[in-house]
Amino acid sequence: MSRFRFSSNSISKLKAQARQYAKDSMANDFQLSRVEVVSALISRALVDVDQHRRGEQRVFVVYMTVNLRRKINLAIPANSCGNLFALMFARSDPPIVGESKLEFNGMVNLIRHMIADAKTKYAMVGDGEELCSMVGTSLTELAKTWCTGEECLINFTSWCLFRLYENDFGWGRPVLVSNTPVNLGSIVLIDDEESGGIDAWITVNEDEMILLKQDPEILAFTS
């Protein structure tokens, strides 16, 4: 596991770059979140790493945990305790020989649409049983993808805006909030208290990490 720091300045540059490639009709309304641009850059780099290691392009799937509080049509307090999440995902089209690889702006669009579609879908849920079924289906889909190993799986969860740096257990505010590494590939995004940006705690295999740290855009936008 390694920590990649995206400063607020770097994130602003990524947003500007994404808007530059947006269609003119969309540019004025192209409001991107920090999580969307950071996730897109990391995903693009990991797809390249996977292609470099395997010698060919594979279908990739981007998974992201979605906090369902305030996103569903059920009376659940925003600060309720316990797990209340589902998984949203976006799957790329099968690669075509000779076709150019998906660049940063293409990945931004894919992730942006994934998040927008998930918000729309869960906002329509007004029944507890329906919600449980949808959440269970999302978890089953992830398990199937993980077991086959046929696709490049990119697994995100965002703890941004959770206000973790305000936690005080009697010793004052935390100096650093991090993630515990587990034996699977994952990316956890956490607010960077110092810079106002995002810390990405990324867990991958050692050979993948070596390639990831050599990626030109990762080098350019992180510290």
C-alpha positions in Angstrom: 0.0 0.0 0.0 1.2 3.5 -0.9 -0.1 7.0 -0.3 -0.6 9.3 -3.3 -1.3 12.9 -2.4 -3.4 15.0 -4.8 -3.2 18.6 -3.7 -6.1 21.0 -4.2 -4.0 22.7 -6.9 -3.5 19.4 -8.8 -7.2 18.6 -8.6 -8.0 22.1 -10.0 -5.7 21.4 -12.9 -7.3 18.0 -13.5 -10.8 19.6 -13.5 -9.6 22.2 -16.0 -8.1 19.5 -18.2 -11.4 17.6 -18.2 -13.4 20.7 -19.1 -11.1 21.5 -21.9 -12.0 18.2 -23.6 -15.7 18.5 -22.9 -18.0 19.2 -25.8 -18.7 22.9 -26.2 -22.4 22.4 -25.4 -21.4 20.8 -22.2 -18.5 22.9 -21.1 -20.5 25.5 -19.1 -22.4 22.8 -17.1 -19.4 20.4 -16.7 -19.2 20.5 -12.9 -16.9 17.7 -11.8 -16.2 16.6 -8.3 -12.7 16.0 -6.8 -13.5 12.3 -6.4 -14.5 12.0 -10.1 -11.2 13.4 -11.5 -8.9 11.7 -9.0 -10.7 8.3 -9.6 -10.4 8.8 -13.4 -6.7 9.5 -13.3 -6.0 6.5 -11.1 -8.2 4.2 -13.1 -6.5 5.3 -16.4 -3.1 4.5 -14.9 -4.1 1.1 -13.5 -5.6 0.1 -16.9 -2.2 0.9 -18.5 -0.4 -1.0 -15.8 -2.7 -4.1 -16.4 -2.0 -3.9 -20.2 1.7 -3.6 -19.6 1.8 -6.7 -17.4 -0.4 -8.8 -19.6 0.7 -7.6 -23.0 -2.8 -6.9 -24.2 -5.8 -4.8 -23.3 -8.6 -6.3 -21.2 -12.1 -5.2 -20.4 -11.9 -3.2 -17.2 -14.5 -2.7 -14.5 -14.5 0.3 -12.2 -16.3 -0.4 -8.9 -17.1 2.3 -6.3 -18.8 2.1 -3.0 -21.8 4.5 -2.7 -23.1 5.9 0.6 -26.8 5.5 0.4 -27.7 8.1 3.0 -29.5 11.0 1.5 -29.6 9.2 -1.8 -32.7 7.0 -1.2 -36.3 7.9 -0.8 -36.5 6.4 2.7 -36.6 8.1 6.1 -33.0 7.3 7.3 -31.0 10.0 9.3 -27.9 11.2 7.5 -25.8 10.5 10.6 -27.3 7.0 11.3 -24.8 4.4 12.5 -24.0 1.2 10.6 -23.3 0.1 7.0 -25.7 1.5 4.4 -24.0 1.2 1.1 -24.1 -0.4 -2.3 -21.7 -0.8 -5.2 -22.0 1.0 -8.5 -19.9 -0.1 -11.5 -19.0 0.8 -15.0 -17.6 -1.7 -17.5 -15.7 -0.8 -20.6 -16.4 -2.1 -24.0 -14.3 -5.0 -25.3 -11.0 -3.6 -26.7 -10.7 -3.4 -30.5 -7.3 -4.2 -32.1 -5.7 -1.1 -33.3 -8.1 1.2 -31.4 -6.5 3.9 -29.2 -6.6 3.3 -25.5 -9.0 5.2 -23.2 -7.4 8.4 -22.1 -8.1 10.6 -19.0 -11.0 12.5 -20.4 -12.7 9.3 -21.6 -12.3 7.8 -18.1 -13.8 11.0 -16.6 -16.9 10.6 -18.7 -17.2 6.9 -17.8 -17.0 7.5 -14.1 -19.1 10.6 -14.2 -22.0 8.7 -15.9 -21.6 5.8 -13.5 -22.1 8.1 -10.5 -25.0 10.0 -12.1 -26.8 6.8 -13.1 -26.4 5.4 -9.5 -27.8 8.5 -7.9 -30.8 8.4 -10.3 -31.4 4.7 -9.7 -31.3 4.8 -5.9 -33.2 8.1 -5.6 -36.2 6.1 -7.0 -36.1 3.5 -4.3 -38.9 3.9 -1.7 -39.3 0.4 -0.4 -36.9 -1.4 2.0 -37.2 -4.8 0.4 -36.4 -3.3 -3.0 -33.4 -1.6 -1.6 -32.1 -4.8 0.0 -32.5 -6.6 -3.3 -30.6 -3.9 -5.2 -27.8 -3.8 -2.7 -27.5 -7.6 -2.7 -27.3 -7.7 -6.5 -24.5 -5.1 -6.5 -22.5 -7.2 -4.1 -23.1 -10.4 -6.0 -21.9 -8.7 -9.2 -18.7 -7.7 -7.6 -18.1 -11.3 -6.3 -18.7 -12.8 -9.7 -16.2 -10.4 -11.3 -13.6 -11.0 -8.7 -13.9 -14.8 -9.0 -13.5 -15.0 -12.7 -10.3 -12.9 -12.9 -11.0 -12.3 -16.6 -11.4 -8.5 -16.3 -9.3 -5.7 -14.9 -11.0 -4.8 -11.6 -10.5 -1.4 -10.1 -12.1 -1.1 -6.7 -12.7 2.4 -5.1 -14.2 3.6 -1.9 -14.4 7.3 -1.0 -14.2 8.5 2.6 -14.2 12.1 1.5 -16.5 14.5 3.3 -16.8 12.1 6.2 -15.1 14.7 8.4 -12.7 12.1 9.8 -10.2 14.7 11.0 -12.8 16.1 13.4 -12.8 12.8 15.4 -11.4 13.4 18.9 -11.1 10.5 21.3 -9.6 12.6 24.1 -6.1 13.1 22.6 -7.0 15.9 20.2 -7.6 15.9 16.5 -5.8 13.2 14.4 -2.6 14.1 12.6 -3.2 11.6 9.8 -6.1 9.4 8.8 -5.2 6.4 6.7 -6.4 3.0 5.6 -5.5 -0.4 6.7 -4.0 -2.5 3.8 -5.9 -5.7 3.0 -5.0 -8.6 0.7 -6.8 -7.3 -2.3 -6.5 -4.5 -4.8 -8.2 -1.4 -3.5 -8.2 2.4 -3.6 -9.4 4.4 -0.6 -9.8 8.2 -1.1 -9.6 10.3 2.1 -9.6 14.1 2.5 -6.1 15.6 2.9 -6.4 17.9 5.9 -3.2 19.8 5.1 -3.7 20.7 1.5 -7.4 20.5 1.0 -6.9 17.8 -1.6 -7.3 14.1 -1.5 -5.0 11.2 -0.3 -5.4 8.0 -2.3 -4.3 5.0 -0.3 -3.7 2.4 -3.0 -3.1 -1.3 -2.4 -1.9 -3.4 -5.4 0.7 -6.1 -6.1 4.3 -5.0 -5.7 5.1 -5.2 -9.4 2.0 -3.2 -10.2 2.9 -0.5 -7.7 6.4 -0.1 -9.3 4.7 0.6 -12.7 2.1 2.8 -11.1 4.7 5.0 -9.5 6.4 5.4 -12.9 3.2 6.6 -14.7 3.8 10.1 -16.1 0.5 11.6 -15.1 0.7 10.0 -11.6 4.1 11.6 -11.2 2.8 15.0 -12.5 -0.3 15.3 -10.3 0.8 13.6 -7.0 3.4 13.8 -4.4 
